[in-house]
């Protein structure tokens, strides 16, 4: 009568296996909690409609759900655009490129445009720096201020936007081997 191979015993073993599988599945799903919103997925993979049509989105442990991922990408894109706009504004306020007399930040919208504010010692735009490197011209050497310019600078501020850089450059690179 107490046969371990009857239907009731099989059903109990099957229920125990299903409970164990459900427990393992639930532990996996709990590890896939979205780090931004805390959403727990019901399935490991879900089909979502992305920018390129229907895509399979598989969550990873410590990852984000599809909406949070999209929100994060949009936010990072906006921040990059805002950073570029701030850099463009700051670079436009600086002196122009020594070589081409354009913006020190580079041509707007180009691949070479500076994504951050140019350092104060920057003399050329990215396009001119690249052209100088491809032609193997070496570093840019600014003209040394003449004695007349140095004396005039003591009386009034020069109108040259590169004046401070020229003076600093002359101190760093003395004119011994250069023509003045």
C-alpha positions as a printed NumPy array, in Angstrom:
array([[  0.   ,   0.   ,   0.   ],
       [  2.851,   2.415,   0.758],
       [  4.436,   2.007,  -2.686],
       [  7.001,   4.808,  -3.352],
       [  6.46 ,   4.388,  -7.092],
       [  2.796,   5.345,  -7.229],
       [  1.35 ,   8.469,  -8.854],
       [  1.015,  10.48 ,  -5.625],
       [  4.714,   9.99 ,  -4.79 ],
       [  5.682,  10.948,  -8.349],
       [  3.565,  14.107,  -8.122],
       [  5.252,  15.043,  -4.816],
       [  8.739,  14.563,  -6.326],
       [  7.728,  16.54 ,  -9.422],
       [  6.349,  19.391,  -7.282],
       [  9.6  ,  19.438,  -5.276],
       [ 11.642,  19.619,  -8.538],
       [  9.436,  22.424,  -9.863],
       [  9.748,  24.305,  -6.547],
       [ 13.541,  23.957,  -6.724],
       [ 13.585,  25.164, -10.367],
       [ 11.314,  28.071,  -9.456],
       [ 13.585,  28.956,  -6.516],
       [ 16.714,  28.886,  -8.751],
       [ 14.885,  30.944, -11.407],
       [ 13.727,  33.461,  -8.787],
       [ 17.299,  33.811,  -7.446],
       [ 18.493,  34.489, -10.998],
       [ 15.751,  37.073, -11.523],
       [ 16.619,  38.719,  -8.19 ],
       [ 20.224,  39.047,  -9.385],
       [ 18.955,  40.826, -12.53 ],
       [ 17.352,  43.697, -10.634],
       [ 17.78 ,  46.99 , -12.517],
       [ 20.42 ,  49.117, -10.767],
       [ 18.524,  52.327, -11.541],
       [ 14.845,  51.626, -10.884],
       [ 14.956,  48.326,  -8.944],
       [ 12.603,  46.579, -11.385],
       [ 12.74 ,  42.777, -11.203],
       [ 12.214,  41.069, -14.596],
       [  9.761,  38.238, -15.064],
       [ 11.806,  36.575, -17.79 ],
       [ 15.536,  36.388, -18.565],
       [ 15.045,  37.778, -22.075],
       [ 12.342,  40.073, -23.303],
       [ 11.571,  41.417, -26.738],
       [ 11.583,  45.17 , -26.854],
       [ 11.073,  47.599, -29.673],
       [ 14.232,  49.615, -30.047],
       [ 15.339,  52.205, -32.598],
       [ 16.067,  49.5  , -35.16 ],
       [ 12.865,  47.493, -34.738],
       [ 12.363,  44.47 , -32.535],
       [ 15.45 ,  43.483, -30.548],
       [ 16.073,  40.942, -27.836],
       [ 17.215,  42.589, -24.642],
       [ 18.953,  40.309, -22.165],
       [ 19.592,  41.691, -18.722],
       [ 22.896,  41.062, -17.057],
       [ 23.506,  40.965, -13.29 ],
       [ 24.115,  44.505, -12.111],
       [ 22.682,  45.897, -15.371],
       [ 19.768,  48.073, -16.38 ],
       [ 16.324,  47.405, -17.772],
       [ 15.555,  48.573, -21.317],
       [ 13.831,  51.879, -20.386],
       [ 16.579,  52.787, -17.905],
       [ 19.237,  51.914, -20.49 ],
       [ 17.571,  54.178, -23.067],
       [ 17.184,  56.993, -20.509],
       [ 20.859,  56.698, -19.542],
       [ 22.017,  56.774, -23.183],
       [ 19.874,  59.849, -23.879],
       [ 21.175,  61.563, -20.729],
       [ 24.811,  60.818, -21.631],
       [ 24.192,  62.106, -25.167],
       [ 22.662,  65.328, -23.804],
       [ 25.572,  65.792, -21.382],
       [ 28.096,  65.29 , -24.202],
       [ 26.273,  67.873, -26.338],
       [ 26.169,  70.334, -23.435],
       [ 29.883,  69.775, -22.779],
       [ 30.663,  70.365, -26.46 ],
       [ 28.581,  73.563, -26.495],
       [ 30.361,  74.821, -23.369],
       [ 33.75 ,  73.992, -24.926],
       [ 32.785,  75.737, -28.192],
       [ 31.73 ,  78.86 , -26.279],
       [ 34.897,  78.877, -24.183],
       [ 37.136,  78.236, -27.195],
       [ 35.44 ,  80.974, -29.219],
       [ 36.287,  83.428, -26.446],
       [ 39.981,  82.506, -26.62 ],
       [ 42.39 ,  83.987, -29.14 ],
       [ 42.247,  82.586, -32.703],
       [ 44.449,  79.826, -34.153],
       [ 47.952,  81.121, -34.931],
       [ 48.089,  79.451, -38.358],
       [ 44.608,  79.751, -39.894],
       [ 43.185,  82.538, -37.684],
       [ 40.048,  80.431, -37.133],
       [ 38.584,  79.275, -33.823],
       [ 41.143,  77.616, -31.557],
       [ 38.562,  74.867, -30.945],
       [ 38.522,  73.855, -34.607],
       [ 35.932,  73.895, -37.341],
       [ 32.469,  73.528, -35.835],
       [ 30.898,  70.122, -36.445],
       [ 34.098,  68.478, -37.677],
       [ 35.627,  65.299, -36.281],
       [ 38.621,  67.292, -35.098],
       [ 36.635,  69.823, -33.078],
       [ 37.843,  70.043, -29.465],
       [ 35.395,  68.396, -27.078],
       [ 36.831,  70.225, -24.068],
       [ 37.988,  73.738, -23.335],
       [ 41.367,  74.451, -24.925],
       [ 44.268,  74.949, -22.564],
       [ 45.516,  78.543, -22.348],
       [ 48.833,  77.596, -23.947],
       [ 47.201,  76.112, -27.051],
       [ 48.306,  77.953, -30.181],
       [ 46.642,  76.098, -33.054],
       [ 43.306,  74.504, -33.858],
       [ 43.156,  70.676, -34.172],
       [ 43.119,  70.878, -37.985],
       [ 46.341,  72.898, -38.105],
       [ 47.972,  70.621, -35.513],
       [ 47.098,  67.615, -37.658],
       [ 48.335,  69.306, -40.85 ],
       [ 51.6  ,  70.208, -39.114],
       [ 52.021,  66.591, -37.963],
       [ 51.294,  65.097, -41.4  ],
       [ 53.827,  67.452, -43.02 ],
       [ 56.315,  66.601, -40.229],
       [ 56.97 ,  70.292, -39.551],
       [ 57.786,  69.969, -35.86 ],
       [ 56.526,  72.199, -33.063],
       [ 55.231,  75.689, -33.73 ],
       [ 57.81 ,  78.369, -32.896],
       [ 56.361,  81.797, -32.214],
       [ 58.248,  84.93 , -33.237],
       [ 60.293,  86.393, -30.408],
       [ 59.128,  89.871, -29.351],
       [ 61.538,  92.554, -30.467],
       [ 63.187,  94.918, -27.995],
       [ 60.991,  97.725, -29.279],
       [ 57.838,  95.64 , -28.597],
       [ 59.081,  94.733, -25.111],
       [ 59.715,  98.404, -24.257],
       [ 56.33 ,  99.42 , -25.706],
       [ 54.663,  96.706, -23.589],
       [ 56.003,  98.368, -20.453],
       [ 54.072, 101.545, -21.298],
       [ 50.808, 100.08 , -22.642],
       [ 49.207,  96.7  , -23.175],
       [ 49.94 ,  95.324, -26.649],
       [ 47.04 ,  94.729, -29.015],
       [ 48.462,  91.302, -29.95 ],
       [ 46.196,  88.443, -28.723],
       [ 49.249,  86.152, -28.572],
       [ 51.463,  88.616, -26.698],
       [ 51.668,  86.719, -23.404],
       [ 52.265,  83.456, -25.264],
       [ 55.021,  85.008, -27.367],
       [ 56.78 ,  86.344, -24.251],
       [ 56.445,  83.   , -22.462],
       [ 57.53 ,  81.129, -25.6  ],
       [ 60.612,  83.369, -25.904],
       [ 61.579,  82.542, -22.309],
       [ 61.063,  78.794, -22.832],
       [ 62.784,  78.699, -26.246],
       [ 65.592,  81.283, -26.365],
       [ 66.397,  82.737, -29.786],
       [ 69.985,  81.462, -29.98 ],
       [ 69.487,  79.28 , -33.053],
       [ 66.488,  81.202, -34.426],
       [ 66.203,  84.314, -36.49 ],
       [ 64.657,  87.17 , -34.555]])
